Amino acid sequence: MWSDNRVAERDWYAWHDSYDNPASGLSRRLAWVQGQVRAVLDSAPPGPLRAVSLCAGQGRDIIGVLADHPRREDVRALLVERDPRNTEFAATLAAESDVRNVEIVTGDAARTSQYAAMVPADLVLACGLFGNMTNADIERTIGYCAQLCAAGGAVIWTRARWEPDLVPQVCAWFEERGFDRAWLSEPGYHECVGTHRRTAAPVPLEQDAVMFTMANHERFTGPVR
């Protein structure tokens, strides 16, 4: 809780409304994320693929791609999201898109136990996380990405470029932990999307660990660092 009331508790259902505005930064970010999901699926070897999405929201980033992707039947996806309104939206979206191999869980996305049956995964989505936690928790979460992601798999992540810009450090934290940078969105925008490929072997998953704690942030300066 912020003592000076600068930041109210965020409504994570209403937050998605900006996705429906083509001129919004979040709409642009969604397009970038979906483009990277497509790129990961396009380049994946034949056979079954596993994807996990942390704090998945309404699932638009992956369900929107699977709706018409040639690999849709190969992908088994797990989406974990706390807000039941968002998981209900995701379930409806998946049904309307005839995307069947998606498990949508209403629960705490920070707990490793949610993902035990699905890792190491070929695709890890960490979108909408890094702008809502301290720097220490970002670094900690990236460490857990090394447990969630398979060798050769990819993590797609997002982070806004508040000053001082943390994006270079986020990239460094990934690259120190056995990932190579595959793609980074243009620096001229407030929103940023990155893709890092796992080049090292996955680290065994720590059982029932808490990967991060979410926090609110001030719109113009970002989260407490």
N, C-alpha and C positions, 0 to 999 in steps of 0.2 A: 504494500500500500504506500502510495506517495503522500508524504506529510503535507505538502503544499497544494494538493489537489490539482496540480497541473494536468495530470493524466487520469482520466476515469477508466474504470474497468472496461475493457474493449468488448464489444459485441461481435464475436467472430462469425456470426451468421450474416449480419448486416455488412460486415467488412467486405464480403464477396460482391456486393453490389457494383463496385467499380469495375469488375470484370466485364460487365455488360455495357460499359461506356468505351467505345473504340478509341477515344482520345485520351483515356486515362493511362497513367504510368503502369498501373497493375495489369491493364489489358495488354500493354506492350510486353510486360514481364511474362504473362501467361503465354503469349505467342512464342517468346524465346524459349521458355521451358518446354512447351510442346514440340518445338522444333528440335530441341536436343533429345527429347524422348524418342522422336522419330529417328533421329540420327543413330542413337544407341541401338534401337531395334533393327534398323536397316543394316547395321554392320555386325550384328550378332551372328554367331555360327548357327547352322541348322540345329533344330532340337528344342526341347522345352526350355523356357526362360522363367526366372523368378524375379518379381519386383516387389519392393516394400516402400511404402510412403509414410513418413513420420509426420504427425500433425497434418493429416491429409486434407483437412478442410472438406470441401465439396467434391473432391476428386476430379476436378475438371482437367487438371494437367495430364493425367494418364488415361482416364476414361475417354476424354475427348480425342485422344490419339488412337486408342484401341478400337474406337467405333468404326474406323475405316482402314485400319492398317492390315497389310497382308499377313503379318505375324500374330494377329489377334488371338488365334486359337492356340498358339504356342505359349502364350504368356499367362502365367498364374500370378495374380497380384494380391497383396495384402495392404489395405488402407486402414490406418489407425488414427482415430480422431475423437476428442473428448466430447464435443458439442453434439447432442443427439439430433439437433435440427440439421446440422451439416451432414451427418451420416445418413439421415433420411433422404436428403437431397441427392447424395451420392448414389444411394441404392436406386432411387427413381431414375437418375441419369443412366446408370448402368442398364437397367431394365429397358428403358426407352431406346438405348443404343444397341441392345441385344449383345451386350458384353457380359459373358456368363462366368468367366473364370476369375472373378473378383470377390474376395472376402472383405467385408467392411465391418470393422470392429469399433464400437463405441467404448472408449477406454483411455487409459493413460499412455500416451505415445512415448513417454520418457522411459518406460520400463523395458529392459531388454527381453524380459520374459514374453512380451507380446510377439516377438519375432523369432523365437527359438526354432519353430518348425519351418521357417522360410529362409534361413540364412545358412551359408553365404549366398547373397542374392546377386543376380546379374545387373540389376538396376536398383539404386537406392535414391529416393527423392527426399531431400532435406530442404524443402522450400517453405519460406515463411517462418523459419526458425531463428536464423542468426541475427535478425533484427529485433529479436525479443528476448535476449538473454545477455548476460555479461560476457566480456571477452574471455574470461576464464572458462565459462560454460561452453562457449563456442569451441575453444581449443579442446576441451574435454569431449564434446560431442564428435568432433572430427576424429579423435582417438577411437571412439566407438564405431565410427564409420569403417575403420580398418577391420572391425569384427563383423560388421554387417555385410560388407561387400566382397564378392568373389574375386579371385584373380582374373584379370581381364574385364571385370565388370566396371560400372561407372556410378559415380555419385553426382547427381545434379543438385546444385544448391543455389540459394539466393541470399543477397544481402544489399541493403541500400547503402549508398556512398555518402553517409554523413561525414562531415569533417570532425576530426581527422579520419581520412578514408581508411577503413580497416581491410578492404578487399585484398591489397597486396599481402597482408599478414595472413589472411584466411588461406590464400593460395600457398603461402610458405608452410603453414601448418599442415595442409594436405600433403605437400611435396616432401616434408620431413617424415611422413608416416607411410611412405610406400605408394604414393599416387603421382601420376604425371598429369600436367595440365593439358586438357584436350581442346577446350574452348572457353573463351571469356567474352562476354558482351562488351560492346563499345564503351569506352570510359566517359563519353560525353553525356550520359544519362544518369539520373539519380538512382534508378534501379540497376541492379547487376545480377546476372545469371552466370554461373560457372559450371563446367563439367570437368571432373577429374577421374582418370582411369586408374584402376588398381593394378599396379605392376608387381607388387609383392604378394606373397601368399596371405590368405586371410588369417587373422588372429582368432583363436578360439573365443567364443562368445562368453562373456562373464554372466553368470546366471543371476537373474533378478536384481540387476543393478539399475540405478537411476542415472540416466545419461545426462540430464539437464534439468534446469528449473526455468520455466518461462516467467517473464516479467513484462510489465507495461513499459512504454517508452514515450518520451516527449517527441512530438511530430517532427520538429525541425532539428533536433540534436541527437535523436536516437536513444537507445537504452543506456542505463547506467553502465559504465565501463569498469 
